[in-house]
């Protein structure tokens, strides 16, 4: 949990730091799993749990730091990323125990829905403003 508190101290490029932490922790656990005979616990349990924790940390940081709409758009992309990877694991039949992955996908969908419900108008306005040609 200390690693997830590090982004709060720096307050710059928070989504990027969270993605890197998820990536590094997952890679370390996959190598550890492979070294111990690859039982699959790294992609069945660790990755979905780390994704859920990252989404919760992003939500808490968004509340505490009162982030701008630009940051919400970044969080939407990250939540989508964290929701797609476990779906891919399930679709490719890489996991035998699918409940942690399903929970991760569900948290991602709920997070995306909450962002669109509470900040949807502002996000649409910002996207229109940025994509105006």
GROMACS elastic network, one bead per residue, 0.5 to 0.9 nm:
[ bonds ]
;  ai    aj funct       b0    kb
    1     4     6  0.52160   500
    1     5     6  0.66056   500
    2     5     6  0.51368   500
    2     6     6  0.66032   500
    3     6     6  0.53913   500
    3     7     6  0.79179   500
    3    21     6  0.74752   500
    4     7     6  0.64831   500
    4     8     6  0.79656   500
    4    18     6  0.73194   500
    4    21     6  0.77672   500
    4    53     6  0.86192   500
    4    54     6  0.77382   500
    4    57     6  0.70791   500
    5     8     6  0.54685   500
    5     9     6  0.70815   500
    5    57     6  0.84748   500
    6     9     6  0.54863   500
    6    10     6  0.68685   500
    6    11     6  0.88866   500
    6    17     6  0.87520   500
    7    10     6  0.53520   500
    7    11     6  0.59397   500
    7    12     6  0.74895   500
    7    13     6  0.81313   500
    7    14     6  0.56653   500
    7    15     6  0.86723   500
    7    17     6  0.64909   500
    7    18     6  0.73571   500
    7    61     6  0.89837   500
    8    11     6  0.52876   500
    8    12     6  0.84681   500
    8    14     6  0.76363   500
    8    61     6  0.72403   500
    8    65     6  0.87504   500
    9    12     6  0.88135   500
   10    13     6  0.84128   500
   10    14     6  0.80908   500
   11    14     6  0.62429   500
   11    65     6  0.85876   500
   12    15     6  0.87165   500
   12    16     6  0.89014   500
   12    17     6  0.86481   500
   13    16     6  0.54119   500
   13    17     6  0.63925   500
   13    18     6  0.88239   500
   14    17     6  0.51662   500
   14    18     6  0.61915   500
   14    19     6  0.86649   500
   14    58     6  0.82466   500
   14    61     6  0.87164   500
   15    18     6  0.51031   500
   15    19     6  0.61711   500
   15    20     6  0.86203   500
   15    58     6  0.75469   500
   15    71     6  0.82715   500
   15    74     6  0.71761   500
   15    75     6  0.69698   500
   15    78     6  0.74714   500
   16    19     6  0.51988   500
   16    20     6  0.62522   500
   16    21     6  0.86931   500
   17    20     6  0.50903   500
   17    21     6  0.61716   500
   17    22     6  0.86779   500
   18    21     6  0.50813   500
   18    22     6  0.62427   500
   18    23     6  0.85691   500
   18    54     6  0.65586   500
   18    57     6  0.85421   500
   18    58     6  0.80169   500
   19    22     6  0.51644   500
   19    23     6  0.61160   500
   19    24     6  0.86150   500
   19    54     6  0.80540   500
   19    78     6  0.78172   500
   20    24     6  0.59912   500
   20    25     6  0.84508   500
   21    24     6  0.51966   500
   21    25     6  0.60007   500
   21    26     6  0.83295   500
   21    54     6  0.86995   500
   22    25     6  0.53960   500
   22    26     6  0.60031   500
   22    27     6  0.85305   500
   22    47     6  0.78455   500
   22    50     6  0.62580   500
   22    51     6  0.69050   500
   22    54     6  0.72447   500
   23    26     6  0.52267   500
   23    27     6  0.60683   500
   23    28     6  0.85795   500
   23    47     6  0.89550   500
   24    27     6  0.51805   500
   24    28     6  0.61045   500
   24    29     6  0.85486   500
   25    28     6  0.52323   500
   25    29     6  0.61844   500
   25    30     6  0.86299   500
   25    46     6  0.85795   500
   25    47     6  0.84052   500
   25    50     6  0.80257   500
   26    29     6  0.51189   500
   26    30     6  0.60733   500
   26    31     6  0.86235   500
   26    42     6  0.70894   500
   26    43     6  0.79916   500
   26    46     6  0.69134   500
   26    47     6  0.58677   500
   26    50     6  0.78137   500
   27    30     6  0.50411   500
   27    31     6  0.61674   500
   27    32     6  0.84933   500
   27    42     6  0.87375   500
   28    31     6  0.52447   500
   28    32     6  0.61386   500
   28    33     6  0.85592   500
   29    33     6  0.59595   500
   29    34     6  0.84944   500
   29    41     6  0.86110   500
   29    42     6  0.55543   500
   29    43     6  0.85765   500
   29    46     6  0.73937   500
   29    47     6  0.86644   500
   30    34     6  0.60756   500
   30    35     6  0.84776   500
   30    38     6  0.80500   500
   30    40     6  0.82503   500
   30    41     6  0.83773   500
   30    42     6  0.52878   500
   30    43     6  0.72968   500
   30    46     6  0.89123   500
   31    34     6  0.50230   500
   31    35     6  0.60144   500
   31    36     6  0.85875   500
   31    38     6  0.86840   500
   31    42     6  0.87139   500
   32    35     6  0.50207   500
   32    36     6  0.62341   500
   32    37     6  0.87576   500
   32    38     6  0.81937   500
   32    42     6  0.82702   500
   33    36     6  0.52146   500
   33    37     6  0.63466   500
   33    39     6  0.65309   500
   33    40     6  0.68600   500
   33    41     6  0.70068   500
   33    42     6  0.61775   500
   34    37     6  0.52370   500
   34    39     6  0.77647   500
   34    40     6  0.84065   500
   34    42     6  0.89995   500
   35    38     6  0.69188   500
   36    39     6  0.78222   500
   37    40     6  0.89260   500
   38    41     6  0.77209   500
   38    42     6  0.83664   500
   39    42     6  0.80002   500
   40    43     6  0.57833   500
   40    44     6  0.59925   500
   40    45     6  0.82915   500
   40    94     6  0.83314   500
   40    95     6  0.71881   500
   40    96     6  0.83827   500
   41    45     6  0.53935   500
   41    46     6  0.66588   500
   41    47     6  0.88563   500
   41    95     6  0.88254   500
   42    45     6  0.58016   500
   42    47     6  0.62901   500
   43    46     6  0.59182   500
   43    47     6  0.52399   500
   43    48     6  0.72873   500
   43    86     6  0.85417   500
   43    89     6  0.80146   500
   43    94     6  0.80550   500
   43    95     6  0.70360   500
   43   101     6  0.88103   500
   44    47     6  0.68249   500
   44    48     6  0.70184   500
   44    86     6  0.88393   500
   44    89     6  0.86329   500
   44    94     6  0.83121   500
   44    95     6  0.55892   500
   44    96     6  0.73641   500
   44    97     6  0.62781   500
   44    98     6  0.70100   500
   44    99     6  0.85629   500
   44   100     6  0.67706   500
   44   101     6  0.69876   500
   45    48     6  0.57750   500
   45    49     6  0.61025   500
   45    50     6  0.85402   500
   45    97     6  0.83975   500
   45    99     6  0.89565   500
   45   100     6  0.60460   500
   45   101     6  0.77219   500
   46    49     6  0.52584   500
   46    50     6  0.59470   500
   46    51     6  0.85089   500
   46   100     6  0.88239   500
   47    50     6  0.51342   500
   47    51     6  0.61131   500
   47    52     6  0.86477   500
   47    86     6  0.81219   500
   47   100     6  0.88340   500
   47   101     6  0.83004   500
   48    51     6  0.50434   500
   48    52     6  0.61988   500
   48    53     6  0.86309   500
   48    82     6  0.82780   500
   48    83     6  0.89888   500
   48    85     6  0.88858   500
   48    86     6  0.67458   500
   48   100     6  0.57857   500
   48   101     6  0.53342   500
   48   102     6  0.84740   500
   48   103     6  0.77527   500
   48   104     6  0.53968   500
   48   105     6  0.83810   500
   49    52     6  0.50718   500
   49    53     6  0.61666   500
   49    54     6  0.85450   500
   49   100     6  0.69688   500
   49   101     6  0.82571   500
   49   103     6  0.87561   500
   49   104     6  0.70771   500
   50    53     6  0.50448   500
   50    54     6  0.60447   500
   50    55     6  0.86141   500
   51    54     6  0.50326   500
   51    55     6  0.61955   500
   51    56     6  0.86154   500
   51    79     6  0.86382   500
   51    82     6  0.57985   500
   51    83     6  0.81466   500
   51   104     6  0.66588   500
   51   108     6  0.87502   500
   52    55     6  0.51818   500
   52    56     6  0.62338   500
   52    57     6  0.86184   500
   52    82     6  0.81145   500
   52   103     6  0.81771   500
   52   104     6  0.56095   500
   52   105     6  0.87180   500
   52   107     6  0.67565   500
   52   108     6  0.77680   500
   53    56     6  0.50728   500
   53    57     6  0.60680   500
   53    58     6  0.85498   500
   54    57     6  0.50380   500
   54    58     6  0.61031   500
   54    59     6  0.85611   500
   54    79     6  0.89574   500
   54    82     6  0.86902   500
   55    58     6  0.51029   500
   55    59     6  0.61966   500
   55    60     6  0.86816   500
   55    75     6  0.85842   500
   55    78     6  0.83633   500
   55    79     6  0.66151   500
   55    82     6  0.80111   500
   55   107     6  0.79141   500
   55   108     6  0.73593   500
   55   111     6  0.76862   500
   56    59     6  0.50339   500
   56    60     6  0.61796   500
   56    61     6  0.85388   500
   56   107     6  0.89276   500
   56   111     6  0.88139   500
   57    60     6  0.50833   500
   57    61     6  0.59960   500
   57    62     6  0.84193   500
   58    61     6  0.50819   500
   58    62     6  0.59939   500
   58    63     6  0.86315   500
   58    75     6  0.73839   500
   59    62     6  0.50948   500
   59    63     6  0.63642   500
   59    64     6  0.87117   500
   59    75     6  0.87055   500
   59   111     6  0.82123   500
   60    63     6  0.51652   500
   60    64     6  0.61045   500
   60    65     6  0.84413   500
   61    64     6  0.50554   500
   61    65     6  0.57052   500
   61    66     6  0.78396   500
   61    67     6  0.81097   500
   62    65     6  0.54585   500
   62    66     6  0.55039   500
   62    67     6  0.53320   500
   62    68     6  0.86107   500
   62    71     6  0.83046   500
   62    72     6  0.80296   500
   63    66     6  0.52547   500
   63    67     6  0.73349   500
   64    67     6  0.82167   500
   67    70     6  0.80527   500
   67    71     6  0.60954   500
   67    72     6  0.72497   500
   68    71     6  0.54185   500
   68    72     6  0.66155   500
   69    73     6  0.63553   500
   69    74     6  0.87371   500
   69   119     6  0.78712   500
   69   122     6  0.68612   500
   69   123     6  0.62315   500
   69   126     6  0.73076   500
   70    73     6  0.52487   500
   70    74     6  0.65323   500
   70    75     6  0.88086   500
   70   123     6  0.80528   500
   70   126     6  0.77554   500
   71    75     6  0.61730   500
   71    76     6  0.86401   500
   72    76     6  0.61544   500
   72    77     6  0.87263   500
   72   115     6  0.74826   500
   72   119     6  0.81849   500
   72   123     6  0.76580   500
   73    76     6  0.50795   500
   73    77     6  0.65224   500
   73    78     6  0.88004   500
   73   123     6  0.69036   500
   73   126     6  0.89494   500
   73   127     6  0.86402   500
   74    77     6  0.52375   500
   74    78     6  0.63175   500
   74    79     6  0.86732   500
   75    79     6  0.59390   500
   75    80     6  0.83639   500
   75   112     6  0.87095   500
   75   115     6  0.88561   500
   76    79     6  0.51687   500
   76    80     6  0.61060   500
   76    81     6  0.85895   500
   76   111     6  0.83555   500
   76   112     6  0.62277   500
   76   115     6  0.75664   500
   76   116     6  0.88750   500
   77    80     6  0.50919   500
   77    81     6  0.62057   500
   77    82     6  0.87040   500
   78    82     6  0.61566   500
   78    83     6  0.85302   500
   79    82     6  0.50242   500
   79    83     6  0.60905   500
   79    84     6  0.85948   500
   79   107     6  0.88995   500
   79   108     6  0.55500   500
   79   109     6  0.80692   500
   79   111     6  0.72284   500
   79   112     6  0.68004   500
   80    83     6  0.50291   500
   80    84     6  0.60680   500
   80    85     6  0.88175   500
   80   105     6  0.89542   500
   80   108     6  0.67050   500
   80   109     6  0.80029   500
   80   112     6  0.76040   500
   81    84     6  0.52145   500
   81    85     6  0.64379   500
   81   108     6  0.88351   500
   82    85     6  0.58989   500
   82    86     6  0.73308   500
   82   104     6  0.76829   500
   82   105     6  0.75681   500
   82   108     6  0.68223   500
   83    86     6  0.61336   500
   83    87     6  0.67744   500
   83   101     6  0.86827   500
   83   104     6  0.64706   500
   83   106     6  0.77995   500
   83   107     6  0.79765   500
   83   108     6  0.51945   500
   83   109     6  0.72773   500
   84    87     6  0.51384   500
   84    88     6  0.62593   500
   84    89     6  0.88024   500
   84   105     6  0.72924   500
   84   108     6  0.88320   500
   85    88     6  0.50608   500
   85    89     6  0.63529   500
   85    90     6  0.88018   500
   85   101     6  0.88570   500
   85   105     6  0.86811   500
   86    90     6  0.62726   500
   86    91     6  0.85700   500
   86    98     6  0.88478   500
   86   100     6  0.87436   500
   86   101     6  0.51453   500
   86   102     6  0.74247   500
   86   104     6  0.71301   500
   86   105     6  0.66802   500
   87    90     6  0.51132   500
   87    91     6  0.60440   500
   87    92     6  0.85329   500
   87   101     6  0.71556   500
   87   102     6  0.77274   500
   87   105     6  0.70016   500
   88    92     6  0.59599   500
   88    93     6  0.83243   500
   88    94     6  0.84714   500
   89    92     6  0.53434   500
   89    93     6  0.61082   500
   89    94     6  0.51553   500
   89    95     6  0.62177   500
   89    98     6  0.88601   500
   89   101     6  0.80204   500
   90    93     6  0.50121   500
   90    94     6  0.61943   500
   90    95     6  0.60357   500
   90    96     6  0.83351   500
   90    98     6  0.67557   500
   90   101     6  0.74996   500
   90   102     6  0.85917   500
   91    94     6  0.77455   500
   92    95     6  0.82180   500
   93    96     6  0.72058   500
   95    98     6  0.61154   500
   95   101     6  0.85456   500
   97   100     6  0.73459   500
   97   101     6  0.81822   500
   98   101     6  0.53191   500
   98   102     6  0.61097   500
   98   103     6  0.86517   500
   99   103     6  0.60659   500
   99   104     6  0.85338   500
  100   103     6  0.50644   500
  100   104     6  0.61743   500
  100   105     6  0.86925   500
  101   104     6  0.50010   500
  101   105     6  0.62168   500
  101   106     6  0.85338   500
  102   105     6  0.50966   500
  102   106     6  0.60562   500
  102   107     6  0.85829   500
  103   107     6  0.61063   500
  103   108     6  0.85204   500
  104   107     6  0.51689   500
  104   108     6  0.61869   500
  104   109     6  0.86974   500
  105   108     6  0.50152   500
  105   109     6  0.62195   500
  105   110     6  0.86434   500
  106   109     6  0.50915   500
  106   110     6  0.61274   500
  106   111     6  0.84435   500
  107   110     6  0.50755   500
  107   111     6  0.59529   500
  107   112     6  0.85069   500
  108   111     6  0.50473   500
  108   112     6  0.61103   500
  108   113     6  0.85097   500
  109   112     6  0.51177   500
  109   113     6  0.60489   500
  109   114     6  0.85310   500
  110   113     6  0.50372   500
  110   114     6  0.60523   500
  110   115     6  0.85928   500
  111   114     6  0.51261   500
  111   115     6  0.62166   500
  111   116     6  0.86568   500
  112   115     6  0.51813   500
  112   116     6  0.62301   500
  112   117     6  0.85337   500
  113   116     6  0.51630   500
  113   117     6  0.59559   500
  113   118     6  0.85620   500
  114   117     6  0.50167   500
  114   118     6  0.60398   500
  114   119     6  0.81046   500
  114   120     6  0.89377   500
  115   118     6  0.54506   500
  115   119     6  0.55480   500
  115   120     6  0.66974   500
  116   119     6  0.53068   500
  116   121     6  0.78427   500
  116   123     6  0.77333   500
  117   120     6  0.55262   500
  117   121     6  0.84499   500
  118   121     6  0.81836   500
  118   122     6  0.89424   500
  119   122     6  0.54664   500
  119   123     6  0.60922   500
  119   124     6  0.86845   500
  120   123     6  0.50983   500
  120   124     6  0.60980   500
  120   125     6  0.85073   500
  121   124     6  0.52160   500
  121   125     6  0.61179   500
  121   126     6  0.85707   500
  122   125     6  0.50730   500
  122   126     6  0.60871   500
  122   127     6  0.85743   500
  123   126     6  0.50544   500
  123   127     6  0.60816   500
  123   128     6  0.85372   500
  124   127     6  0.50876   500
  124   128     6  0.60962   500
  124   129     6  0.84864   500
  125   128     6  0.51570   500
  125   129     6  0.61047   500
  125   130     6  0.86367   500
  126   129     6  0.50088   500
  126   130     6  0.61414   500
  126   131     6  0.85841   500
  127   130     6  0.50983   500
  127   131     6  0.60141   500
  127   132     6  0.84041   500
  128   131     6  0.52331   500
  128   132     6  0.59060   500
  129   132     6  0.54679   500
  130   133     6  0.85968   500
